[in-house]
Each structure stands twice: as structure tokens, then as C-alpha cells.
């Protein structure tokens, strides 16, 4: 049976409130403390990157500041990219060489 659709903002607000009650208001990576207006800079990160996995005990959550959260997702994206790469593949192929004809142009000026 499918779960009823809950808008993301509403779902996020529910687990955010729970996480803020469960954990100290400290970033789990850089250890900065948050309070007052700056509390909005503290986010809930899903350790398994699945926003639908919200166990009541909070075992899939950690509080991260905006900067550490962005860094965590960037590293996750990079890991996915490199995991999908074939052996010997060094990333995107270069298709344009902006300075390819420079040597010839410099020779003509002599």
C-alpha cells in the first residue's frame, strides 16, 4: 500500500522539529553551536541520503550546518560519479582545444 503524498516542506518540518528536540544544536562536522536566529542555519542531514527514511529514533539523521551539509552532498555526488565511471575513464572527454592553433599563429607572425 502506498503512503499518502506529503509535501516535502511539511515532511521536512516534521523531522526537523524531532531532530532539534533529540540532538544538541551543534553541527556534527565542524562543531559550531547554533541558537536564536542562527538556528535556521542548522539542517537535518539524512545519513543514507534517503529523505523518506525517517525512523522515530532519529538514527538516520544528523544535524549539520549549511556549509557542512552542502559539502557532504557534494562529496556524495562526486562519489556517485566516480563509482559509475569505467576503468581507465578519467572523466569528461575534452572536445574543444582553445589554443590548438596558437603555435601555427605564432610561427606566421615571425
C-alpha positions in Angstrom: 0.0 0.0 0.0 1.4 3.4 -1.0 1.9 6.1 1.6 -0.2 9.3 1.1 1.8 12.0 -0.6 3.0 14.6 1.9 4.5 17.8 0.6 8.3 18.0 1.0 8.2 21.2 3.2 5.7 19.7 5.6 7.6 16.4 5.8 10.9 18.2 6.3 9.4 20.4 9.1 8.2 17.3 10.9 11.6 15.5 11.1 13.4 18.8 11.7 11.4 19.5 14.8 12.0 16.0 16.1 15.8 16.2 15.3 16.1 19.6 17.0 14.5 18.1 20.2 16.7 15.0 20.1 20.1 16.4 19.4 22.2 19.3 20.7 22.2 22.3 18.4 25.8 21.7 17.2 27.0 20.8 13.7 28.0 17.2 13.6 31.1 18.1 11.4 32.5 21.4 12.4 31.1 21.5 15.9 29.7 25.1 15.6 26.9 25.8 18.1 23.7 27.4 17.0 20.9 29.3 18.7 18.3 32.0 18.2 18.0 33.3 14.6 21.1 31.3 13.5 19.3 28.0 14.3 17.9 28.2 10.8 21.5 27.5 9.5 21.4 24.1 11.1 20.0 21.4 8.8 18.9 17.8 9.2 21.1 15.5 7.1 19.9 12.0 6.2 22.9 9.8 6.6 21.7 7.4 3.9 20.6 10.3 1.6 17.0 9.0 1.6 14.6 11.7 2.8 11.9 9.1 3.1 13.9 7.1 5.7 12.9 8.8 8.9 12.9 6.4 11.8 11.4 7.7 15.1 14.7 7.2 16.9 16.5 9.6 14.6 19.1 7.1 13.7 19.3 8.3 10.1 19.7 11.9 11.0 22.5 14.2 12.0 22.5 18.0 12.4 24.8 19.8 10.0 25.3 23.5 9.3 24.5 24.7 5.8 28.1 24.7 4.8 28.9 21.2 6.0 25.6 19.9 4.6 26.5 21.3 1.2 30.0 19.8 1.4 28.5 16.4 2.4 26.2 16.3 -0.6 29.0 17.5 -3.0 31.2 14.6 -1.8 28.3 12.2 -2.2 27.6 13.4 -5.8 31.4 13.1 -6.6 31.5 9.5 -5.2 28.4 8.6 -7.3 30.1 10.0 -10.5 33.3 8.2 -9.9 31.6 4.9 -9.0 29.8 5.0 -12.4 33.0 5.7 -14.3 34.5 2.8 -16.3 38.1 1.7 -15.6 40.5 4.0 -17.3 37.9 6.7 -17.7 39.4 10.0 -16.4 36.2 12.0 -16.5 34.6 14.0 -19.2 36.4 14.0 -22.5 37.9 17.2 -23.8 36.3 18.1 -27.1 37.5 21.6 -27.6 41.1 22.9 -27.6 41.0 26.6 -27.4 44.7 27.1 -28.0 45.2 24.3 -30.5 46.2 26.6 -33.4 48.3 29.0 -31.3 51.7 27.6 -32.3 50.9 28.0 -36.0 49.7 31.6 -35.5 52.8 32.5 -33.6 55.0 31.0 -36.4 53.2 33.1 -39.0 53.9 36.3 -37.2 57.7 35.7 -37.4 
